[in-house]
Amino acid sequence: MKPLDCNELVELVTAYLDGGLDPATRARFDLHLAECDGCENYLQQFDSTVRTVGRIDPGELDPQFRDRLLAAFREFQR
Ligand SMILES: [Zn+2]
């Protein structure tokens, strides 16, 4: 089984937090988290943001908000 790469993880993070991933994809997601500190930090930050602003519908995620998260995520990668 091949882990997700960082970009795939970012794309799927809302589905992950909503429990919307199928078991195989979720396993690949967890596999990547286990080996990538940047994504682990990103997920924690995203999760606390979701808790603060309330439930996020992946289909209605504000593109600017998403861009900010992606920018923050890239900071972790340096
Ligand atoms: Zn990663």
N, CA, C, O and the ligand as a Tripos MOL2 file, in Angstrom:
@<TRIPOS>MOLECULE
protein
  313   311    79     0     0
PROTEIN
NO_CHARGES

@<TRIPOS>ATOM
      1 N           0.8510   -1.2040    0.0000 N.3       1 MET1
      2 CA          0.0000    0.0000    0.0000 C.3       1 MET1
      3 C           0.8800    1.2450    0.0000 C.2       1 MET1
      4 O           1.8410    1.3410    0.7640 O.2       1 MET1
      5 N           0.5460    2.1770   -0.8490 N.am      2 LYS2
      6 CA          1.3480    3.3770   -1.0130 C.3       2 LYS2
      7 C           0.7330    4.5260   -0.2010 C.2       2 LYS2
      8 O          -0.4570    4.8070   -0.3420 O.2       2 LYS2
      9 N           1.5310    5.1940    0.6480 N.am      3 PRO3
     10 CA          0.9720    6.3320    1.3930 C.3       3 PRO3
     11 C           0.5870    7.4660    0.4480 C.2       3 PRO3
     12 O           1.0870    7.5470   -0.6740 O.2       3 PRO3
     13 N          -0.2930    8.3270    0.9050 N.am      4 LEU4
     14 CA         -0.5820    9.5430    0.1450 C.3       4 LEU4
     15 C           0.6630   10.4120    0.1280 C.2       4 LEU4
     16 O           1.5240   10.2910    0.9990 O.2       4 LEU4
     17 N           0.7610   11.2970   -0.8740 N.am      5 ASP5
     18 CA          1.7750   12.3360   -0.7590 C.3       5 ASP5
     19 C           1.1320   13.5680   -0.1050 C.2       5 ASP5
     20 O          -0.0760   13.6060    0.1270 O.2       5 ASP5
     21 N           1.9720   14.5760    0.1860 N.am      6 CYS6
     22 CA          1.5020   15.7200    0.9780 C.3       6 CYS6
     23 C           0.3280   16.4310    0.3060 C.2       6 CYS6
     24 O          -0.6260   16.8220    0.9800 O.2       6 CYS6
     25 N           0.3910   16.6020   -1.0170 N.am      7 ASN7
     26 CA         -0.6850   17.3130   -1.7100 C.3       7 ASN7
     27 C          -2.0000   16.5460   -1.6440 C.2       7 ASN7
     28 O          -3.0630   17.1360   -1.4490 O.2       7 ASN7
     29 N          -1.9220   15.2490   -1.8040 N.am      8 GLU8
     30 CA         -3.1340   14.4300   -1.7190 C.3       8 GLU8
     31 C          -3.7470   14.5220   -0.3270 C.2       8 GLU8
     32 O          -4.9650   14.5940   -0.1660 O.2       8 GLU8
     33 N          -2.8710   14.5170    0.6730 N.am      9 LEU9
     34 CA         -3.3600   14.6100    2.0430 C.3       9 LEU9
     35 C          -4.1290   15.9130    2.2580 C.2       9 LEU9
     36 O          -5.2060   15.9220    2.8530 O.2       9 LEU9
     37 N          -3.5550   17.0150    1.7640 N.am     10 VAL10
     38 CA         -4.2160   18.3150    1.9260 C.3      10 VAL10
     39 C          -5.5840   18.3030    1.2510 C.2      10 VAL10
     40 O          -6.5540   18.8430    1.7820 O.2      10 VAL10
     41 N          -5.6500   17.6820    0.0760 N.am     11 GLU11
     42 CA         -6.9260   17.6130   -0.6450 C.3      11 GLU11
     43 C          -7.9950   16.8470    0.1450 C.2      11 GLU11
     44 O          -9.1860   17.1410    0.0420 O.2      11 GLU11
     45 N          -7.5570   15.8730    0.9260 N.am     12 LEU12
     46 CA         -8.5030   14.9590    1.5640 C.3      12 LEU12
     47 C          -8.7550   15.2630    3.0360 C.2      12 LEU12
     48 O          -9.5100   14.5540    3.7020 O.2      12 LEU12
     49 N          -8.1150   16.3310    3.5440 N.am     13 VAL13
     50 CA         -8.1540   16.5330    5.0020 C.3      13 VAL13
     51 C          -9.5740   16.7750    5.5190 C.2      13 VAL13
     52 O          -9.9120   16.3230    6.6130 O.2      13 VAL13
     53 N         -10.4100   17.4840    4.7510 N.am     14 THR14
     54 CA        -11.7740   17.7360    5.2300 C.3      14 THR14
     55 C         -12.5750   16.4390    5.2720 C.2      14 THR14
     56 O         -13.3400   16.2010    6.2070 O.2      14 THR14
     57 N         -12.3930   15.6080    4.2540 N.am     15 ALA15
     58 CA        -13.0880   14.3170    4.2360 C.3      15 ALA15
     59 C         -12.6130   13.4440    5.3940 C.2      15 ALA15
     60 O         -13.3970   12.7210    6.0070 O.2      15 ALA15
     61 N         -11.3230   13.5250    5.6800 N.am     16 TYR16
     62 CA        -10.7660   12.7530    6.7990 C.3      16 TYR16
     63 C         -11.4300   13.1590    8.1060 C.2      16 TYR16
     64 O         -11.8780   12.3100    8.8770 O.2      16 TYR16
     65 N         -11.4900   14.4700    8.3490 N.am     17 LEU17
     66 CA        -12.0510   14.9580    9.6170 C.3      17 LEU17
     67 C         -13.5420   14.6770    9.7090 C.2      17 LEU17
     68 O         -14.0870   14.5440   10.8050 O.2      17 LEU17
     69 N         -14.1980   14.5860    8.5650 N.am     18 ASP18
     70 CA        -15.6300   14.2770    8.5440 C.3      18 ASP18
     71 C         -15.9010   12.7740    8.5900 C.2      18 ASP18
     72 O         -17.0560   12.3520    8.6490 O.2      18 ASP18
     73 N         -14.8380   11.9690    8.5620 N.am     19 GLY19
     74 CA        -15.0100   10.5300    8.5280 C.3      19 GLY19
     75 C         -15.5300   10.0420    7.1900 C.2      19 GLY19
     76 O         -16.1480    8.9810    7.1070 O.2      19 GLY19
     77 N         -15.2760   10.8270    6.1250 N.am     20 GLY20
     78 CA        -15.8320   10.5150    4.8140 C.3      20 GLY20
     79 C         -14.9230    9.7050    3.9080 C.2      20 GLY20
     80 O         -15.2950    9.3990    2.7750 O.2      20 GLY20
     81 N         -13.7360    9.3530    4.3900 N.am     21 LEU21
     82 CA        -12.8300    8.5790    3.5370 C.3      21 LEU21
     83 C         -13.1910    7.1000    3.5650 C.2      21 LEU21
     84 O         -13.6470    6.5750    4.5810 O.2      21 LEU21
     85 N         -12.9790    6.4430    2.4340 N.am     22 ASP22
     86 CA        -13.1450    4.9960    2.4490 C.3      22 ASP22
     87 C         -11.9640    4.3820    3.2170 C.2      22 ASP22
     88 O         -10.9090    5.0070    3.3270 O.2      22 ASP22
     89 N         -12.1350    3.1650    3.7450 N.am     23 PRO23
     90 CA        -11.1180    2.5760    4.6380 C.3      23 PRO23
     91 C          -9.7210    2.5120    4.0190 C.2      23 PRO23
     92 O          -8.7340    2.7540    4.7130 O.2      23 PRO23
     93 N          -9.6210    2.1920    2.7300 N.am     24 ALA24
     94 CA         -8.3090    2.0760    2.0870 C.3      24 ALA24
     95 C          -7.6150    3.4360    2.0370 C.2      24 ALA24
     96 O          -6.4240    3.5450    2.3290 O.2      24 ALA24
     97 N          -8.3720    4.4760    1.6650 N.am     25 THR25
     98 CA         -7.7870    5.8060    1.5800 C.3      25 THR25
     99 C          -7.4120    6.3100    2.9620 C.2      25 THR25
    100 O          -6.3710    6.9400    3.1490 O.2      25 THR25
    101 N          -8.2720    6.0240    3.9240 N.am     26 ARG26
    102 CA         -7.9860    6.4410    5.2950 C.3      26 ARG26
    103 C          -6.7060    5.7780    5.8200 C.2      26 ARG26
    104 O          -5.9240    6.4050    6.5350 O.2      26 ARG26
    105 N          -6.5060    4.5380    5.4690 N.am     27 ALA27
    106 CA         -5.2970    3.8350    5.8950 C.3      27 ALA27
    107 C          -4.0590    4.4880    5.2730 C.2      27 ALA27
    108 O          -3.0320    4.6440    5.9340 O.2      27 ALA27
    109 N          -4.1680    4.8720    3.9860 N.am     28 ARG28
    110 CA         -3.0460    5.5440    3.3160 C.3      28 ARG28
    111 C          -2.8150    6.9160    3.9320 C.2      28 ARG28
    112 O          -1.6730    7.3630    4.0440 O.2      28 ARG28
    113 N          -3.8840    7.5840    4.3300 N.am     29 PHE29
    114 CA         -3.8030    8.8870    5.0000 C.3      29 PHE29
    115 C          -3.0170    8.7350    6.3050 C.2      29 PHE29
    116 O          -2.0790    9.4860    6.5710 O.2      29 PHE29
    117 N          -3.4220    7.7430    7.1160 N.am     30 ASP30
    118 CA         -2.7510    7.5210    8.4000 C.3      30 ASP30
    119 C          -1.2900    7.1420    8.2010 C.2      30 ASP30
    120 O          -0.4240    7.5360    8.9820 O.2      30 ASP30
    121 N          -1.0270    6.3790    7.1540 N.am     31 LEU31
    122 CA          0.3340    5.9700    6.8440 C.3      31 LEU31
    123 C           1.2090    7.1960    6.5920 C.2      31 LEU31
    124 O           2.3380    7.2750    7.0770 O.2      31 LEU31
    125 N           0.6790    8.1450    5.8350 N.am     32 HIS32
    126 CA          1.4440    9.3580    5.5630 C.3      32 HIS32
    127 C           1.6480   10.1730    6.8370 C.2      32 HIS32
    128 O           2.7450   10.6710    7.0900 O.2      32 HIS32
    129 N           0.5940   10.3080    7.6350 N.am     33 LEU33
    130 CA          0.6980   11.0680    8.8900 C.3      33 LEU33
    131 C           1.7960   10.5070    9.7920 C.2      33 LEU33
    132 O           2.5180   11.2520   10.4560 O.2      33 LEU33
    133 N           1.9050    9.1940    9.7990 N.am     34 ALA34
    134 CA          2.8680    8.5440   10.6840 C.3      34 ALA34
    135 C           4.3040    8.8950   10.3060 C.2      34 ALA34
    136 O           5.2030    8.8530   11.1470 O.2      34 ALA34
    137 N           4.5140    9.2430    9.0340 N.am     35 GLU35
    138 CA          5.8940    9.4660    8.5910 C.3      35 GLU35
    139 C           6.1710   10.9200    8.2260 C.2      35 GLU35
    140 O           7.2830   11.2380    7.8030 O.2      35 GLU35
    141 N           5.1980   11.8060    8.3760 N.am     36 CYS36
    142 CA          5.3780   13.1880    7.9450 C.3      36 CYS36
    143 C           4.9440   14.1500    9.0600 C.2      36 CYS36
    144 O           3.7520   14.3580    9.2850 O.2      36 CYS36
    145 N           5.9350   14.7300    9.7530 N.am     37 ASP37
    146 CA          5.6170   15.6440   10.8570 C.3      37 ASP37
    147 C           4.8890   16.8870   10.3710 C.2      37 ASP37
    148 O           4.0210   17.4170   11.0640 O.2      37 ASP37
    149 N           5.2490   17.3530    9.1700 N.am     38 GLY38
    150 CA          4.6070   18.5500    8.6270 C.3      38 GLY38
    151 C           3.1070   18.3670    8.5090 C.2      38 GLY38
    152 O           2.3360   19.2470    8.8940 O.2      38 GLY38
    153 N           2.6930   17.2340    7.9800 N.am     39 CYS39
    154 CA          1.2650   16.9810    7.7980 C.3      39 CYS39
    155 C           0.5650   16.7270    9.1280 C.2      39 CYS39
    156 O          -0.6060   17.0690    9.2940 O.2      39 CYS39
    157 N           1.2710   16.1360   10.0570 N.am     40 GLU40
    158 CA          0.6790   15.9210   11.3760 C.3      40 GLU40
    159 C           0.3720   17.2700   12.0220 C.2      40 GLU40
    160 O          -0.7130   17.4700   12.5700 O.2      40 GLU40
    161 N           1.3300   18.1920   11.9550 N.am     41 ASN41
    162 CA          1.1120   19.5400   12.4890 C.3      41 ASN41
    163 C          -0.0240   20.2300   11.7540 C.2      41 ASN41
    164 O          -0.8780   20.8760   12.3610 O.2      41 ASN41
    165 N          -0.0180   20.0810   10.4360 N.am     42 TYR42
    166 CA         -1.0500   20.7020    9.6110 C.3      42 TYR42
    167 C          -2.4370   20.2050   10.0060 C.2      42 TYR42
    168 O          -3.3790   20.9840   10.1500 O.2      42 TYR42
    169 N          -2.5360   18.9020   10.1760 N.am     43 LEU43
    170 CA         -3.8330   18.3120   10.5190 C.3      43 LEU43
    171 C          -4.3110   18.8290   11.8720 C.2      43 LEU43
    172 O          -5.4920   19.1320   12.0450 O.2      43 LEU43
    173 N          -3.3840   18.9290   12.8350 N.am     44 GLN44
    174 CA         -3.7660   19.4330   14.1570 C.3      44 GLN44
    175 C          -4.2470   20.8760   14.0650 C.2      44 GLN44
    176 O          -5.2350   21.2600   14.6910 O.2      44 GLN44
    177 N          -3.5210   21.6720   13.2640 N.am     45 GLN45
    178 CA         -3.9180   23.0660   13.1170 C.3      45 GLN45
    179 C          -5.2770   23.1730   12.4270 C.2      45 GLN45
    180 O          -6.1350   23.9620   12.8220 O.2      45 GLN45
    181 N          -5.4460   22.3680   11.3950 N.am     46 PHE46
    182 CA         -6.7140   22.3760   10.6570 C.3      46 PHE46
    183 C          -7.8590   21.9500   11.5640 C.2      46 PHE46
    184 O          -8.9350   22.5470   11.5580 O.2      46 PHE46
    185 N          -7.6030   20.9000   12.3470 N.am     47 ASP47
    186 CA         -8.6280   20.3620   13.2360 C.3      47 ASP47
    187 C          -9.0570   21.4110   14.2530 C.2      47 ASP47
    188 O         -10.2510   21.5760   14.5040 O.2      47 ASP47
    189 N          -8.0890   22.1280   14.8470 N.am     48 SER48
    190 CA         -8.4660   23.1240   15.8460 C.3      48 SER48
    191 C          -9.1750   24.3000   15.1790 C.2      48 SER48
    192 O         -10.0420   24.9280   15.7880 O.2      48 SER48
    193 N          -8.8060   24.6050   13.9160 N.am     49 THR49
    194 CA         -9.5120   25.6550   13.1810 C.3      49 THR49
    195 C         -10.9640   25.2560   12.9410 C.2      49 THR49
    196 O         -11.8740   26.0670   13.1140 O.2      49 THR49
    197 N         -11.1720   24.0150   12.5470 N.am     50 VAL50
    198 CA        -12.5310   23.5180   12.3080 C.3      50 VAL50
    199 C         -13.3480   23.5960   13.5930 C.2      50 VAL50
    200 O         -14.5150   23.9860   13.5700 O.2      50 VAL50
    201 N         -12.7350   23.2270   14.7050 N.am     51 ARG51
    202 CA        -13.4420   23.2990   15.9890 C.3      51 ARG51
    203 C         -13.8160   24.7330   16.3300 C.2      51 ARG51
    204 O         -14.8630   24.9850   16.9260 O.2      51 ARG51
    205 N         -12.9550   25.6710   15.9480 N.am     52 THR52
    206 CA        -13.2000   27.0760   16.2680 C.3      52 THR52
    207 C         -14.3260   27.6530   15.4230 C.2      52 THR52
    208 O         -15.2180   28.3240   15.9410 O.2      52 THR52
    209 N         -14.2820   27.3900   14.1220 N.am     53 VAL53
    210 CA        -15.2560   28.0250   13.2280 C.3      53 VAL53
    211 C         -16.4950   27.1630   13.0090 C.2      53 VAL53
    212 O         -17.4540   27.5940   12.3690 O.2      53 VAL53
    213 N         -16.4680   25.9480   13.5410 N.am     54 GLY54
    214 CA        -17.6070   25.0560   13.3460 C.3      54 GLY54
    215 C         -17.3530   24.0880   12.2110 C.2      54 GLY54
    216 O         -16.2850   24.0890   11.5980 O.2      54 GLY54
    217 N         -18.3150   23.2910   11.9510 N.am     55 ARG55
    218 CA        -18.1820   22.2490   10.9480 C.3      55 ARG55
    219 C         -17.9870   22.8440    9.5590 C.2      55 ARG55
    220 O         -18.6820   23.7830    9.1720 O.2      55 ARG55
    221 N         -17.0490   22.2980    8.8260 N.am     56 ILE56
    222 CA        -16.7870   22.7620    7.4690 C.3      56 ILE56
    223 C         -17.3110   21.7410    6.4790 C.2      56 ILE56
    224 O         -16.9540   20.5630    6.5220 O.2      56 ILE56
    225 N         -18.1650   22.2160    5.5880 N.am     57 ASP57
    226 CA        -18.6000   21.3770    4.4830 C.3      57 ASP57
    227 C         -17.5180   21.4200    3.4100 C.2      57 ASP57
    228 O         -17.2220   22.4900    2.8790 O.2      57 ASP57
    229 N         -16.9220   20.2690    3.0810 N.am     58 PRO58
    230 CA        -15.8260   20.2710    2.1010 C.3      58 PRO58
    231 C         -16.2230   20.9450    0.8000 C.2      58 PRO58
    232 O         -15.3940   21.5950    0.1620 O.2      58 PRO58
    233 N         -17.4630   20.8020    0.4030 N.am     59 GLY59
    234 CA        -17.9200   21.4010   -0.8480 C.3      59 GLY59
    235 C         -18.0560   22.9060   -0.7670 C.2      59 GLY59
    236 O         -18.1160   23.5870   -1.7910 O.2      59 GLY59
    237 N         -18.1040   23.4260    0.4530 N.am     60 GLU60
    238 CA        -18.3100   24.8600    0.6160 C.3      60 GLU60
    239 C         -17.1400   25.5400    1.2890 C.2      60 GLU60
    240 O         -17.2580   26.6690    1.7650 O.2      60 GLU60
    241 N         -16.0140   24.8590    1.3300 N.am     61 LEU61
    242 CA        -14.8290   25.4310    1.9350 C.3      61 LEU61
    243 C         -14.4160   26.6670    1.1390 C.2      61 LEU61
    244 O         -14.1860   26.6050   -0.0680 O.2      61 LEU61
    245 N         -14.3300   27.7820    1.8450 N.am     62 ASP62
    246 CA        -13.9420   29.0390    1.2120 C.3      62 ASP62
    247 C         -12.5600   28.8780    0.5500 C.2      62 ASP62
    248 O         -11.5890   28.5330    1.2240 O.2      62 ASP62
    249 N         -12.4700   29.1270   -0.7640 N.am     63 PRO63
    250 CA        -11.1880   28.9250   -1.4480 C.3      63 PRO63
    251 C         -10.0560   29.7420   -0.8290 C.2      63 PRO63
    252 O          -8.9140   29.2860   -0.7730 O.2      63 PRO63
    253 N         -10.3770   30.9580   -0.3610 N.am     64 GLN64
    254 CA         -9.3260   31.7840    0.2490 C.3      64 GLN64
    255 C          -8.8540   31.1770    1.5620 C.2      64 GLN64
    256 O          -7.6640   31.1790    1.8750 O.2      64 GLN64
    257 N          -9.8060   30.6630    2.3160 N.am     65 PHE65
    258 CA         -9.4700   29.9930    3.5730 C.3      65 PHE65
    259 C          -8.5860   28.7830    3.2950 C.2      65 PHE65
    260 O          -7.6080   28.5240    3.9960 O.2      65 PHE65
    261 N          -8.9590   28.0620    2.2640 N.am     66 ARG66
    262 CA         -8.1920   26.8780    1.8780 C.3      66 ARG66
    263 C          -6.7780   27.2680    1.4490 C.2      66 ARG66
    264 O          -5.8070   26.5930    1.7920 O.2      66 ARG66
    265 N          -6.6730   28.3640    0.6970 N.am     67 ASP67
    266 CA         -5.3560   28.8390    0.2700 C.3      67 ASP67
    267 C          -4.4930   29.2200    1.4690 C.2      67 ASP67
    268 O          -3.2940   28.9440    1.5020 O.2      67 ASP67
    269 N          -5.1270   29.8600    2.4580 N.am     68 ARG68
    270 CA         -4.3600   30.2360    3.6570 C.3      68 ARG68
    271 C          -3.8380   29.0080    4.3700 C.2      68 ARG68
    272 O          -2.6970   28.9790    4.8300 O.2      68 ARG68
    273 N          -4.6800   27.9980    4.4560 N.am     69 LEU69
    274 CA         -4.2480   26.7600    5.1020 C.3      69 LEU69
    275 C          -3.1120   26.1170    4.3160 C.2      69 LEU69
    276 O          -2.1460   25.6200    4.8950 O.2      69 LEU69
    277 N          -3.2360   26.1310    3.0050 N.am     70 LEU70
    278 CA         -2.1840   25.5470    2.1730 C.3      70 LEU70
    279 C          -0.8810   26.3200    2.3270 C.2      70 LEU70
    280 O           0.1990   25.7290    2.3420 O.2      70 LEU70
    281 N          -0.9860   27.6560    2.4430 N.am     71 ALA71
    282 CA          0.2120   28.4700    2.6410 C.3      71 ALA71
    283 C           0.8560   28.1430    3.9810 C.2      71 ALA71
    284 O           2.0760   28.0150    4.0810 O.2      71 ALA71
    285 N           0.0230   28.0080    5.0100 N.am     72 ALA72
    286 CA          0.5330   27.6540    6.3330 C.3      72 ALA72
    287 C           1.1980   26.2810    6.2840 C.2      72 ALA72
    288 O           2.2260   26.0370    6.9160 O.2      72 ALA72
    289 N           0.5850   25.4130    5.5280 N.am     73 PHE73
    290 CA          1.1160   24.0650    5.3830 C.3      73 PHE73
    291 C           2.5110   24.0920    4.7500 C.2      73 PHE73
    292 O           3.4060   23.3570    5.1670 O.2      73 PHE73
    293 N           2.6800   24.9470    3.7410 N.am     74 ARG74
    294 CA          3.9910   25.0270    3.0740 C.3      74 ARG74
    295 C           5.0570   25.5370    4.0210 C.2      74 ARG74
    296 O           6.2190   25.1470    3.9120 O.2      74 ARG74
    297 N           4.6730   26.4180    4.9640 N.am     75 GLU75
    298 CA          5.6300   26.8870    5.9820 C.3      75 GLU75
    299 C           6.1850   25.7010    6.7610 C.2      75 GLU75
    300 O           7.3810   25.6420    7.0460 O.2      75 GLU75
    301 N           5.3110   24.7580    7.1040 N.am     76 PHE76
    302 CA          5.7490   23.5880    7.8520 C.3      76 PHE76
    303 C           6.7700   22.7780    7.0750 C.2      76 PHE76
    304 O           7.6380   22.1240    7.6530 O.2      76 PHE76
    305 N           6.6540   22.8300    5.7680 N.am     77 GLN77
    306 CA          7.4930   21.9670    4.9250 C.3      77 GLN77
    307 C           8.9230   22.4590    4.8240 C.2      77 GLN77
    308 O           9.8010   21.7060    4.4030 O.2      77 GLN77
    309 N           9.1860   23.7320    5.2080 N.am     78 ARG78
    310 CA         10.5480   24.2600    5.0630 C.3      78 ARG78
    311 C          11.4900   23.6680    6.0990 C.2      78 ARG78
    312 O          12.6740   24.0040    6.1200 O.2      78 ARG78
    313 ZN          3.1910   15.2210    4.3310 Zn       79 ZN79
@<TRIPOS>BOND
     1     1     2 1
     2     2     3 1
     3     3     4 2
     4     3     5 am
     5     5     6 1
     6     6     7 1
     7     7     8 2
     8     7     9 am
     9     9    10 1
    10    10    11 1
    11    11    12 2
    12    11    13 am
    13    13    14 1
    14    14    15 1
    15    15    16 2
    16    15    17 am
    17    17    18 1
    18    18    19 1
    19    19    20 2
    20    19    21 am
    21    21    22 1
    22    22    23 1
    23    23    24 2
    24    23    25 am
    25    25    26 1
    26    26    27 1
    27    27    28 2
    28    27    29 am
    29    29    30 1
    30    30    31 1
    31    31    32 2
    32    31    33 am
    33    33    34 1
    34    34    35 1
    35    35    36 2
    36    35    37 am
    37    37    38 1
    38    38    39 1
    39    39    40 2
    40    39    41 am
    41    41    42 1
    42    42    43 1
    43    43    44 2
    44    43    45 am
    45    45    46 1
    46    46    47 1
    47    47    48 2
    48    47    49 am
    49    49    50 1
    50    50    51 1
    51    51    52 2
    52    51    53 am
    53    53    54 1
    54    54    55 1
    55    55    56 2
    56    55    57 am
    57    57    58 1
    58    58    59 1
    59    59    60 2
    60    59    61 am
    61    61    62 1
    62    62    63 1
    63    63    64 2
    64    63    65 am
    65    65    66 1
    66    66    67 1
    67    67    68 2
    68    67    69 am
    69    69    70 1
    70    70    71 1
    71    71    72 2
    72    71    73 am
    73    73    74 1
    74    74    75 1
    75    75    76 2
    76    75    77 am
    77    77    78 1
    78    78    79 1
    79    79    80 2
    80    79    81 am
    81    81    82 1
    82    82    83 1
    83    83    84 2
    84    83    85 am
    85    85    86 1
    86    86    87 1
    87    87    88 2
    88    87    89 am
    89    89    90 1
    90    90    91 1
    91    91    92 2
    92    91    93 am
    93    93    94 1
    94    94    95 1
    95    95    96 2
    96    95    97 am
    97    97    98 1
    98    98    99 1
    99    99   100 2
   100    99   101 am
   101   101   102 1
   102   102   103 1
   103   103   104 2
   104   103   105 am
   105   105   106 1
   106   106   107 1
   107   107   108 2
   108   107   109 am
   109   109   110 1
   110   110   111 1
   111   111   112 2
   112   111   113 am
   113   113   114 1
   114   114   115 1
   115   115   116 2
   116   115   117 am
   117   117   118 1
   118   118   119 1
   119   119   120 2
   120   119   121 am
   121   121   122 1
   122   122   123 1
   123   123   124 2
   124   123   125 am
   125   125   126 1
   126   126   127 1
   127   127   128 2
   128   127   129 am
   129   129   130 1
   130   130   131 1
   131   131   132 2
   132   131   133 am
   133   133   134 1
   134   134   135 1
   135   135   136 2
   136   135   137 am
   137   137   138 1
   138   138   139 1
   139   139   140 2
   140   139   141 am
   141   141   142 1
   142   142   143 1
   143   143   144 2
   144   143   145 am
   145   145   146 1
   146   146   147 1
   147   147   148 2
   148   147   149 am
   149   149   150 1
   150   150   151 1
   151   151   152 2
   152   151   153 am
   153   153   154 1
   154   154   155 1
   155   155   156 2
   156   155   157 am
   157   157   158 1
   158   158   159 1
   159   159   160 2
   160   159   161 am
   161   161   162 1
   162   162   163 1
   163   163   164 2
   164   163   165 am
   165   165   166 1
   166   166   167 1
   167   167   168 2
   168   167   169 am
   169   169   170 1
   170   170   171 1
   171   171   172 2
   172   171   173 am
   173   173   174 1
   174   174   175 1
   175   175   176 2
   176   175   177 am
   177   177   178 1
   178   178   179 1
   179   179   180 2
   180   179   181 am
   181   181   182 1
   182   182   183 1
   183   183   184 2
   184   183   185 am
   185   185   186 1
   186   186   187 1
   187   187   188 2
   188   187   189 am
   189   189   190 1
   190   190   191 1
   191   191   192 2
   192   191   193 am
   193   193   194 1
   194   194   195 1
   195   195   196 2
   196   195   197 am
   197   197   198 1
   198   198   199 1
   199   199   200 2
   200   199   201 am
   201   201   202 1
   202   202   203 1
   203   203   204 2
   204   203   205 am
   205   205   206 1
   206   206   207 1
   207   207   208 2
   208   207   209 am
   209   209   210 1
   210   210   211 1
   211   211   212 2
   212   211   213 am
   213   213   214 1
   214   214   215 1
   215   215   216 2
   216   215   217 am
   217   217   218 1
   218   218   219 1
   219   219   220 2
   220   219   221 am
   221   221   222 1
   222   222   223 1
   223   223   224 2
   224   223   225 am
   225   225   226 1
   226   226   227 1
   227   227   228 2
   228   227   229 am
   229   229   230 1
   230   230   231 1
   231   231   232 2
   232   231   233 am
   233   233   234 1
   234   234   235 1
   235   235   236 2
   236   235   237 am
   237   237   238 1
   238   238   239 1
   239   239   240 2
   240   239   241 am
   241   241   242 1
   242   242   243 1
   243   243   244 2
   244   243   245 am
   245   245   246 1
   246   246   247 1
   247   247   248 2
   248   247   249 am
   249   249   250 1
   250   250   251 1
   251   251   252 2
   252   251   253 am
   253   253   254 1
   254   254   255 1
   255   255   256 2
   256   255   257 am
   257   257   258 1
   258   258   259 1
   259   259   260 2
   260   259   261 am
   261   261   262 1
   262   262   263 1
   263   263   264 2
   264   263   265 am
   265   265   266 1
   266   266   267 1
   267   267   268 2
   268   267   269 am
   269   269   270 1
   270   270   271 1
   271   271   272 2
   272   271   273 am
   273   273   274 1
   274   274   275 1
   275   275   276 2
   276   275   277 am
   277   277   278 1
   278   278   279 1
   279   279   280 2
   280   279   281 am
   281   281   282 1
   282   282   283 1
   283   283   284 2
   284   283   285 am
   285   285   286 1
   286   286   287 1
   287   287   288 2
   288   287   289 am
   289   289   290 1
   290   290   291 1
   291   291   292 2
   292   291   293 am
   293   293   294 1
   294   294   295 1
   295   295   296 2
   296   295   297 am
   297   297   298 1
   298   298   299 1
   299   299   300 2
   300   299   301 am
   301   301   302 1
   302   302   303 1
   303   303   304 2
   304   303   305 am
   305   305   306 1
   306   306   307 1
   307   307   308 2
   308   307   309 am
   309   309   310 1
   310   310   311 1
   311   311   312 2
@<TRIPOS>SUBSTRUCTURE
     1 MET1         2 RESIDUE 1 A MET
     2 LYS2         6 RESIDUE 1 A LYS
     3 PRO3        10 RESIDUE 1 A PRO
     4 LEU4        14 RESIDUE 1 A LEU
     5 ASP5        18 RESIDUE 1 A ASP
     6 CYS6        22 RESIDUE 1 A CYS
     7 ASN7        26 RESIDUE 1 A ASN
     8 GLU8        30 RESIDUE 1 A GLU
     9 LEU9        34 RESIDUE 1 A LEU
    10 VAL10       38 RESIDUE 1 A VAL
    11 GLU11       42 RESIDUE 1 A GLU
    12 LEU12       46 RESIDUE 1 A LEU
    13 VAL13       50 RESIDUE 1 A VAL
    14 THR14       54 RESIDUE 1 A THR
    15 ALA15       58 RESIDUE 1 A ALA
    16 TYR16       62 RESIDUE 1 A TYR
    17 LEU17       66 RESIDUE 1 A LEU
    18 ASP18       70 RESIDUE 1 A ASP
    19 GLY19       74 RESIDUE 1 A GLY
    20 GLY20       78 RESIDUE 1 A GLY
    21 LEU21       82 RESIDUE 1 A LEU
    22 ASP22       86 RESIDUE 1 A ASP
    23 PRO23       90 RESIDUE 1 A PRO
    24 ALA24       94 RESIDUE 1 A ALA
    25 THR25       98 RESIDUE 1 A THR
    26 ARG26      102 RESIDUE 1 A ARG
    27 ALA27      106 RESIDUE 1 A ALA
    28 ARG28      110 RESIDUE 1 A ARG
    29 PHE29      114 RESIDUE 1 A PHE
    30 ASP30      118 RESIDUE 1 A ASP
    31 LEU31      122 RESIDUE 1 A LEU
    32 HIS32      126 RESIDUE 1 A HIS
    33 LEU33      130 RESIDUE 1 A LEU
    34 ALA34      134 RESIDUE 1 A ALA
    35 GLU35      138 RESIDUE 1 A GLU
    36 CYS36      142 RESIDUE 1 A CYS
    37 ASP37      146 RESIDUE 1 A ASP
    38 GLY38      150 RESIDUE 1 A GLY
    39 CYS39      154 RESIDUE 1 A CYS
    40 GLU40      158 RESIDUE 1 A GLU
    41 ASN41      162 RESIDUE 1 A ASN
    42 TYR42      166 RESIDUE 1 A TYR
    43 LEU43      170 RESIDUE 1 A LEU
    44 GLN44      174 RESIDUE 1 A GLN
    45 GLN45      178 RESIDUE 1 A GLN
    46 PHE46      182 RESIDUE 1 A PHE
    47 ASP47      186 RESIDUE 1 A ASP
    48 SER48      190 RESIDUE 1 A SER
    49 THR49      194 RESIDUE 1 A THR
    50 VAL50      198 RESIDUE 1 A VAL
    51 ARG51      202 RESIDUE 1 A ARG
    52 THR52      206 RESIDUE 1 A THR
    53 VAL53      210 RESIDUE 1 A VAL
    54 GLY54      214 RESIDUE 1 A GLY
    55 ARG55      218 RESIDUE 1 A ARG
    56 ILE56      222 RESIDUE 1 A ILE
    57 ASP57      226 RESIDUE 1 A ASP
    58 PRO58      230 RESIDUE 1 A PRO
    59 GLY59      234 RESIDUE 1 A GLY
    60 GLU60      238 RESIDUE 1 A GLU
    61 LEU61      242 RESIDUE 1 A LEU
    62 ASP62      246 RESIDUE 1 A ASP
    63 PRO63      250 RESIDUE 1 A PRO
    64 GLN64      254 RESIDUE 1 A GLN
    65 PHE65      258 RESIDUE 1 A PHE
    66 ARG66      262 RESIDUE 1 A ARG
    67 ASP67      266 RESIDUE 1 A ASP
    68 ARG68      270 RESIDUE 1 A ARG
    69 LEU69      274 RESIDUE 1 A LEU
    70 LEU70      278 RESIDUE 1 A LEU
    71 ALA71      282 RESIDUE 1 A ALA
    72 ALA72      286 RESIDUE 1 A ALA
    73 PHE73      290 RESIDUE 1 A PHE
    74 ARG74      294 RESIDUE 1 A ARG
    75 GLU75      298 RESIDUE 1 A GLU
    76 PHE76      302 RESIDUE 1 A PHE
    77 GLN77      306 RESIDUE 1 A GLN
    78 ARG78      310 RESIDUE 1 A ARG
    79 ZN79       313 GROUP 0 **** ****
